[in-house]
């Protein structure tokens, strides 16, 4: 995994510094099956300013030219009872959902993490997932199907 220089030490430790990240406007870059994947990490607390000054739009345009782009949003919006974020002033849950759908419409993946630690844990898994030859487990018969009426996932 290639990593941009401005990332915190916990994330820089995941790979090797490369100026290619800056060139493509991403924080992380990896090659899998001949396709480059670029991942831009945005902390929730910086998202509002980045949306207002156009940095998110610029980064997403650059990142989407790579081959495959991922926007990783790190942190908690802390939605209040009115649906407004306590972290991003003037930003509502409805606006977040609209932003999510707009970004996905561009073909850009969105991944959410709660903390820097979770981001450090998630990035290698993303790289591993994109490196798999096939993703067909959802379409195969389960080896040990749950008995009728039993839930597959426990809350």
N, C-alpha and C positions, 0 to 999 in steps of 0.2 A: 504494500500500500504506500502510495506517495502522499506526503503531508505538507501543507503550507506552513511557512515559518511562523506565522502569528498564533498558531494554536498553543494552548497551554501544555506544559510538560507531560501531563498524563495522556494527552492525545498525540503529541509529537512522538512519544515512545512507541506508538503503534506502527510506525513505518519509517520511511526515509524522506528527508526534505527534498522537494523538487520545485523549481521555479515554474514547471508546467502547471501546477495548481493555480498559481497567480495568473498565468497566461489565460487559463480557461475560467477564472473567476470562481474556483471551488476551493474547498479546504482539504478534500481528500480525493484521490484519484486512483483507480485500479483497472487492470485489464483482465477480462475474463471472456474466453471463447472469441477472441478477436474484437471485442467491443469494449470501449472505454466507458467506465462509469465514474461520474463526477458527483461528489456529495458536498453540498453547501450547508454548513452548520450555522443556525441562527438561534441565539438565546432569546427567550421570550421578552426579556427586558429590553433588548435592542431591536426587536421586530418592528415596533411602532415607528421609531425613527427611521429605520431602513425602508419601511413602506412609504413614509412621507417624503423622503428625499430621493426616492427612485433607485436606491441601491439594490433592493430585492429584485425589481424588474430587470435591471442591468445584469445582475448575477444570473438570473434565471434564463435570460436570452443567451448569455455566454455558455452557461452550463448545458443548455439543451442542444448546443452545437456539438457536444462531445460524442454522443451516441446514446447515452442513457444518463439521466440526471435524477438526483435525489435531493430533496430539501429535508434536512433534519432539524426539527424545532425542539429545542431543549428548554425545559422548565415548565412551570405551572402558571397558567393564566390567572388563576385564583378568581374565578367568575363570582361576582356578587349576585345578590338576589334579583337585581334588575337586569342581569345578563351582561353587565359591563365588567371588564377586566380590572382587577385592582392593581395590576402590574403595568399594563399598557393603557395609559390614559386615553379615554375616548374610543376605545376599541371594544366592540361587543361580540358576544358569542355568534350572533347572526353574521357579523362581518367575517369572523374567523371561518365559519362554514362556507361563506361565499368565496373567500380567498382559497380555501382548500379545494373547492370544486373547480375554480378557475385554473389553479395550478395543475390539478389532475387532468383537466381538459387539454392542457398543453403537453400531456404525456410525461409529466414529471412526477416521480414517486414522492410521497410524503411519509416521513417516519417521525414519531414523537418519542421523546425520552423525558424523564423527570429530572435528571441531574447530570452533571459532568461524569460521574461514576457510571451511570447507566449508559451514557453515550460511549464511553470507553469500552464498555462491555458489548454494546450493540454493533459498533462499526466492524469489528472482525466477523461478526455473524452475518452482517450484510454482504461483506466481501465473499464469505464462504457460500452464502445462498446464491449469489449471482454467478459463482464459479461452478455450481452444480450443473451437470449435463442435462438433467430433466427435473421437472417439478410436477410429478404425476401422482403423488401419494393421496391426494384428495379424490382421485378418480379410481382407485383400486379398492377391491374388497378388503375390509379390515380382517386381520389375521384372527383376532379374538373379538368377534362382535359382541356388543353389550346385549344382555338378555332383554327381551321385549319389555318395554316400560321403564328400563333403567336409563338414567341420564349418562351421556358420554362425558360431560364435564360437570364437575362439582363446583358450586359457587363458594 
